[in-house]
Amino acid sequence: METFNQMQEFAESWALVFLTVVFVAAVVWALWPGKSRDQDDAARLIFRNEDRPASDKPVHKEA
């Protein structure tokens, strides 16, 4: 039963801190300004083949 109590104590303290850090890191990574080109390319992915067959190169339109 002592092992259970140790695991419960860990889950209530350090696991919460770890998961909070992972969540914050994921949000920062997703919203990083340098990612905007990749995100725009992913957003336009379903419209890439409307006029011509698909190509292997990503389409980047300069705004």
Backbone atoms as SQL, in Angstrom:
CREATE TABLE atoms (id INTEGER PRIMARY KEY, chain TEXT, resi INTEGER, resn TEXT, atom TEXT, x REAL, y REAL, z REAL);
INSERT INTO atoms VALUES
  (1, 'A', 1, 'MET', 'N', 0.820, -1.196, 0.000),
  (2, 'A', 1, 'MET', 'CA', 0.000, 0.000, 0.000),
  (3, 'A', 1, 'MET', 'C', 0.863, 1.259, 0.000),
  (4, 'A', 2, 'GLU', 'N', 2.091, 1.122, 0.425),
  (5, 'A', 2, 'GLU', 'CA', 2.974, 2.285, 0.454),
  (6, 'A', 2, 'GLU', 'C', 3.313, 2.769, -0.951),
  (7, 'A', 3, 'THR', 'N', 3.445, 1.843, -1.877),
  (8, 'A', 3, 'THR', 'CA', 3.731, 2.217, -3.267),
  (9, 'A', 3, 'THR', 'C', 2.577, 3.028, -3.842),
  (10, 'A', 4, 'PHE', 'N', 1.365, 2.636, -3.536),
  (11, 'A', 4, 'PHE', 'CA', 0.196, 3.379, -4.019),
  (12, 'A', 4, 'PHE', 'C', 0.210, 4.805, -3.489),
  (13, 'A', 5, 'ASN', 'N', 0.511, 4.963, -2.230),
  (14, 'A', 5, 'ASN', 'CA', 0.548, 6.306, -1.642),
  (15, 'A', 5, 'ASN', 'C', 1.645, 7.167, -2.260),
  (16, 'A', 6, 'GLN', 'N', 2.789, 6.567, -2.558),
  (17, 'A', 6, 'GLN', 'CA', 3.868, 7.312, -3.206),
  (18, 'A', 6, 'GLN', 'C', 3.465, 7.746, -4.611),
  (19, 'A', 7, 'MET', 'N', 2.842, 6.848, -5.345),
  (20, 'A', 7, 'MET', 'CA', 2.394, 7.188, -6.700),
  (21, 'A', 7, 'MET', 'C', 1.302, 8.256, -6.675),
  (22, 'A', 8, 'GLN', 'N', 0.426, 8.175, -5.704),
  (23, 'A', 8, 'GLN', 'CA', -0.636, 9.172, -5.589),
  (24, 'A', 8, 'GLN', 'C', -0.053, 10.539, -5.244),
  (25, 'A', 9, 'GLU', 'N', 0.922, 10.564, -4.371),
  (26, 'A', 9, 'GLU', 'CA', 1.558, 11.826, -4.004),
  (27, 'A', 9, 'GLU', 'C', 2.281, 12.429, -5.205),
  (28, 'A', 10, 'PHE', 'N', 2.956, 11.589, -5.978),
  (29, 'A', 10, 'PHE', 'CA', 3.622, 12.070, -7.187),
  (30, 'A', 10, 'PHE', 'C', 2.607, 12.631, -8.182),
  (31, 'A', 11, 'ALA', 'N', 1.520, 11.920, -8.381),
  (32, 'A', 11, 'ALA', 'CA', 0.509, 12.353, -9.349),
  (33, 'A', 11, 'ALA', 'C', -0.139, 13.668, -8.934),
  (34, 'A', 12, 'GLU', 'N', -0.277, 13.885, -7.652),
  (35, 'A', 12, 'GLU', 'CA', -0.911, 15.110, -7.169),
  (36, 'A', 12, 'GLU', 'C', 0.033, 16.303, -7.200),
  (37, 'A', 13, 'SER', 'N', 1.320, 16.087, -7.278),
  (38, 'A', 13, 'SER', 'CA', 2.245, 17.210, -7.230),
  (39, 'A', 13, 'SER', 'C', 3.013, 17.361, -8.543),
  (40, 'A', 14, 'TRP', 'N', 3.998, 16.527, -8.805),
  (41, 'A', 14, 'TRP', 'CA', 4.889, 16.731, -9.937),
  (42, 'A', 14, 'TRP', 'C', 4.250, 16.402, -11.279),
  (43, 'A', 15, 'ALA', 'N', 3.330, 15.488, -11.321),
  (44, 'A', 15, 'ALA', 'CA', 2.682, 15.170, -12.600),
  (45, 'A', 15, 'ALA', 'C', 1.865, 16.367, -13.087),
  (46, 'A', 16, 'LEU', 'N', 1.225, 17.062, -12.184),
  (47, 'A', 16, 'LEU', 'CA', 0.469, 18.252, -12.566),
  (48, 'A', 16, 'LEU', 'C', 1.400, 19.333, -13.097),
  (49, 'A', 17, 'VAL', 'N', 2.522, 19.521, -12.463),
  (50, 'A', 17, 'VAL', 'CA', 3.497, 20.503, -12.935),
  (51, 'A', 17, 'VAL', 'C', 4.014, 20.107, -14.316),
  (52, 'A', 18, 'PHE', 'N', 4.347, 18.841, -14.496),
  (53, 'A', 18, 'PHE', 'CA', 4.857, 18.358, -15.779),
  (54, 'A', 18, 'PHE', 'C', 3.832, 18.560, -16.893),
  (55, 'A', 19, 'LEU', 'N', 2.588, 18.179, -16.646),
  (56, 'A', 19, 'LEU', 'CA', 1.557, 18.319, -17.680),
  (57, 'A', 19, 'LEU', 'C', 1.257, 19.783, -17.992),
  (58, 'A', 20, 'THR', 'N', 1.351, 20.644, -16.994),
  (59, 'A', 20, 'THR', 'CA', 1.159, 22.076, -17.226),
  (60, 'A', 20, 'THR', 'C', 2.276, 22.626, -18.111),
  (61, 'A', 21, 'VAL', 'N', 3.507, 22.220, -17.844),
  (62, 'A', 21, 'VAL', 'CA', 4.636, 22.659, -18.666),
  (63, 'A', 21, 'VAL', 'C', 4.493, 22.145, -20.097),
  (64, 'A', 22, 'VAL', 'N', 4.080, 20.908, -20.273),
  (65, 'A', 22, 'VAL', 'CA', 3.888, 20.355, -21.617),
  (66, 'A', 22, 'VAL', 'C', 2.789, 21.116, -22.353),
  (67, 'A', 23, 'PHE', 'N', 1.702, 21.443, -21.681),
  (68, 'A', 23, 'PHE', 'CA', 0.607, 22.186, -22.307),
  (69, 'A', 23, 'PHE', 'C', 1.062, 23.573, -22.742),
  (70, 'A', 24, 'VAL', 'N', 1.758, 24.281, -21.862),
  (71, 'A', 24, 'VAL', 'CA', 2.239, 25.625, -22.197),
  (72, 'A', 24, 'VAL', 'C', 3.216, 25.564, -23.368),
  (73, 'A', 25, 'ALA', 'N', 4.097, 24.571, -23.367),
  (74, 'A', 25, 'ALA', 'CA', 5.047, 24.424, -24.472),
  (75, 'A', 25, 'ALA', 'C', 4.323, 24.157, -25.789),
  (76, 'A', 26, 'ALA', 'N', 3.290, 23.342, -25.776),
  (77, 'A', 26, 'ALA', 'CA', 2.538, 23.054, -26.996),
  (78, 'A', 26, 'ALA', 'C', 1.822, 24.297, -27.522),
  (79, 'A', 27, 'VAL', 'N', 1.266, 25.093, -26.636),
  (80, 'A', 27, 'VAL', 'CA', 0.578, 26.317, -27.058),
  (81, 'A', 27, 'VAL', 'C', 1.572, 27.324, -27.627),
  (82, 'A', 28, 'VAL', 'N', 2.710, 27.485, -26.963),
  (83, 'A', 28, 'VAL', 'CA', 3.733, 28.408, -27.467),
  (84, 'A', 28, 'VAL', 'C', 4.251, 27.939, -28.819),
  (85, 'A', 29, 'TRP', 'N', 4.479, 26.634, -28.974),
  (86, 'A', 29, 'TRP', 'CA', 4.966, 26.105, -30.252),
  (87, 'A', 29, 'TRP', 'C', 3.948, 26.352, -31.365),
  (88, 'A', 30, 'ALA', 'N', 2.681, 26.161, -31.070),
  (89, 'A', 30, 'ALA', 'CA', 1.644, 26.334, -32.099),
  (90, 'A', 30, 'ALA', 'C', 1.457, 27.796, -32.488),
  (91, 'A', 31, 'LEU', 'N', 1.638, 28.707, -31.543),
  (92, 'A', 31, 'LEU', 'CA', 1.401, 30.126, -31.808),
  (93, 'A', 31, 'LEU', 'C', 2.674, 30.905, -32.121),
  (94, 'A', 32, 'TRP', 'N', 3.800, 30.230, -32.264),
  (95, 'A', 32, 'TRP', 'CA', 5.064, 30.893, -32.557),
  (96, 'A', 32, 'TRP', 'C', 4.950, 31.630, -33.888),
  (97, 'A', 33, 'PRO', 'N', 5.402, 32.900, -33.967),
  (98, 'A', 33, 'PRO', 'CA', 5.233, 33.678, -35.201),
  (99, 'A', 33, 'PRO', 'C', 5.866, 33.050, -36.434),
  (100, 'A', 34, 'GLY', 'N', 6.939, 32.338, -36.316),
  (101, 'A', 34, 'GLY', 'CA', 7.588, 31.725, -37.466),
  (102, 'A', 34, 'GLY', 'C', 6.801, 30.579, -38.064),
  (103, 'A', 35, 'LYS', 'N', 5.793, 30.106, -37.383),
  (104, 'A', 35, 'LYS', 'CA', 4.985, 28.980, -37.858),
  (105, 'A', 35, 'LYS', 'C', 3.860, 29.416, -38.787),
  (106, 'A', 36, 'SER', 'N', 3.681, 30.702, -38.999),
  (107, 'A', 36, 'SER', 'CA', 2.520, 31.167, -39.758),
  (108, 'A', 36, 'SER', 'C', 2.523, 30.645, -41.193),
  (109, 'A', 37, 'ARG', 'N', 3.696, 30.531, -41.812),
  (110, 'A', 37, 'ARG', 'CA', 3.740, 30.025, -43.186),
  (111, 'A', 37, 'ARG', 'C', 3.295, 28.563, -43.235),
  (112, 'A', 38, 'ASP', 'N', 3.769, 27.760, -42.287),
  (113, 'A', 38, 'ASP', 'CA', 3.357, 26.351, -42.246),
  (114, 'A', 38, 'ASP', 'C', 1.869, 26.223, -41.968),
  (115, 'A', 39, 'GLN', 'N', 1.341, 27.065, -41.089),
  (116, 'A', 39, 'GLN', 'CA', -0.080, 27.015, -40.763),
  (117, 'A', 39, 'GLN', 'C', -0.931, 27.461, -41.942),
  (118, 'A', 40, 'ASP', 'N', -0.485, 28.482, -42.674),
  (119, 'A', 40, 'ASP', 'CA', -1.220, 28.906, -43.873),
  (120, 'A', 40, 'ASP', 'C', -1.221, 27.812, -44.930),
  (121, 'A', 41, 'ASP', 'N', -0.084, 27.132, -45.090),
  (122, 'A', 41, 'ASP', 'CA', -0.007, 26.038, -46.053),
  (123, 'A', 41, 'ASP', 'C', -0.951, 24.903, -45.650),
  (124, 'A', 42, 'ALA', 'N', -1.008, 24.583, -44.381),
  (125, 'A', 42, 'ALA', 'CA', -1.910, 23.527, -43.908),
  (126, 'A', 42, 'ALA', 'C', -3.370, 23.935, -44.082),
  (127, 'A', 43, 'ALA', 'N', -3.681, 25.207, -43.889),
  (128, 'A', 43, 'ALA', 'CA', -5.060, 25.682, -44.032),
  (129, 'A', 43, 'ALA', 'C', -5.531, 25.608, -45.480),
  (130, 'A', 44, 'ARG', 'N', -4.622, 25.817, -46.432),
  (131, 'A', 44, 'ARG', 'CA', -4.989, 25.793, -47.848),
  (132, 'A', 44, 'ARG', 'C', -4.823, 24.423, -48.489),
  (133, 'A', 45, 'LEU', 'N', -4.453, 23.428, -47.700),
  (134, 'A', 45, 'LEU', 'CA', -4.147, 22.105, -48.229),
  (135, 'A', 45, 'LEU', 'C', -5.321, 21.494, -48.989),
  (136, 'A', 46, 'ILE', 'N', -6.543, 21.650, -48.505),
  (137, 'A', 46, 'ILE', 'CA', -7.683, 21.018, -49.165),
  (138, 'A', 46, 'ILE', 'C', -8.064, 21.710, -50.468),
  (139, 'A', 47, 'PHE', 'N', -7.592, 22.938, -50.685),
  (140, 'A', 47, 'PHE', 'CA', -7.910, 23.663, -51.916),
  (141, 'A', 47, 'PHE', 'C', -6.797, 23.576, -52.952),
  (142, 'A', 48, 'ARG', 'N', -5.747, 22.837, -52.669),
  (143, 'A', 48, 'ARG', 'CA', -4.563, 22.822, -53.517),
  (144, 'A', 48, 'ARG', 'C', -4.831, 22.220, -54.891),
  (145, 'A', 49, 'ASN', 'N', -5.764, 21.305, -55.026),
  (146, 'A', 49, 'ASN', 'CA', -5.972, 20.582, -56.279),
  (147, 'A', 49, 'ASN', 'C', -7.219, 21.037, -57.034),
  (148, 'A', 50, 'GLU', 'N', -7.688, 22.223, -56.819),
  (149, 'A', 50, 'GLU', 'CA', -8.917, 22.647, -57.483),
  (150, 'A', 50, 'GLU', 'C', -8.742, 22.840, -58.981),
  (151, 'A', 51, 'ASP', 'N', -7.622, 23.418, -59.421),
  (152, 'A', 51, 'ASP', 'CA', -7.442, 23.746, -60.830),
  (153, 'A', 51, 'ASP', 'C', -6.533, 22.794, -61.585),
  (154, 'A', 52, 'ARG', 'N', -5.673, 22.078, -60.890),
  (155, 'A', 52, 'ARG', 'CA', -4.697, 21.209, -61.552),
  (156, 'A', 52, 'ARG', 'C', -4.369, 20.034, -60.632),
  (157, 'A', 53, 'PRO', 'N', -3.722, 19.024, -61.154),
  (158, 'A', 53, 'PRO', 'CA', -3.345, 17.881, -60.310),
  (159, 'A', 53, 'PRO', 'C', -2.388, 18.298, -59.191),
  (160, 'A', 54, 'ALA', 'N', -2.349, 17.489, -58.176),
  (161, 'A', 54, 'ALA', 'CA', -1.514, 17.790, -57.023),
  (162, 'A', 54, 'ALA', 'C', -0.041, 17.763, -57.394),
  (163, 'A', 55, 'SER', 'N', 0.730, 18.630, -56.749),
  (164, 'A', 55, 'SER', 'CA', 2.182, 18.618, -56.903),
  (165, 'A', 55, 'SER', 'C', 2.808, 18.272, -55.558),
  (166, 'A', 56, 'ASP', 'N', 4.074, 17.912, -55.599),
  (167, 'A', 56, 'ASP', 'CA', 4.745, 17.534, -54.379),
  (168, 'A', 56, 'ASP', 'C', 5.262, 18.743, -53.602),
  (169, 'A', 57, 'LYS', 'N', 5.313, 19.892, -54.239),
  (170, 'A', 57, 'LYS', 'CA', 5.844, 21.095, -53.598),
  (171, 'A', 57, 'LYS', 'C', 4.732, 21.850, -52.892),
  (172, 'A', 58, 'PRO', 'N', 4.988, 22.395, -51.676),
  (173, 'A', 58, 'PRO', 'CA', 3.971, 23.201, -51.005),
  (174, 'A', 58, 'PRO', 'C', 3.796, 24.534, -51.718),
  (175, 'A', 59, 'VAL', 'N', 2.587, 25.035, -51.686),
  (176, 'A', 59, 'VAL', 'CA', 2.265, 26.288, -52.346),
  (177, 'A', 59, 'VAL', 'C', 2.299, 27.391, -51.297),
  (178, 'A', 60, 'HIS', 'N', 3.207, 28.369, -51.481),
  (179, 'A', 60, 'HIS', 'CA', 3.280, 29.508, -50.572),
  (180, 'A', 60, 'HIS', 'C', 2.976, 30.760, -51.376),
  (181, 'A', 61, 'LYS', 'N', 1.933, 31.455, -50.979),
  (182, 'A', 61, 'LYS', 'CA', 1.577, 32.687, -51.642),
  (183, 'A', 61, 'LYS', 'C', 2.042, 33.836, -50.763),
  (184, 'A', 62, 'GLU', 'N', 2.817, 34.740, -51.345),
  (185, 'A', 62, 'GLU', 'CA', 3.286, 35.897, -50.607),
  (186, 'A', 62, 'GLU', 'C', 2.163, 36.922, -50.553),
  (187, 'A', 63, 'ALA', 'N', 1.921, 37.426, -49.364),
  (188, 'A', 63, 'ALA', 'CA', 0.834, 38.387, -49.196),
  (189, 'A', 63, 'ALA', 'C', 1.382, 39.791, -49.160);
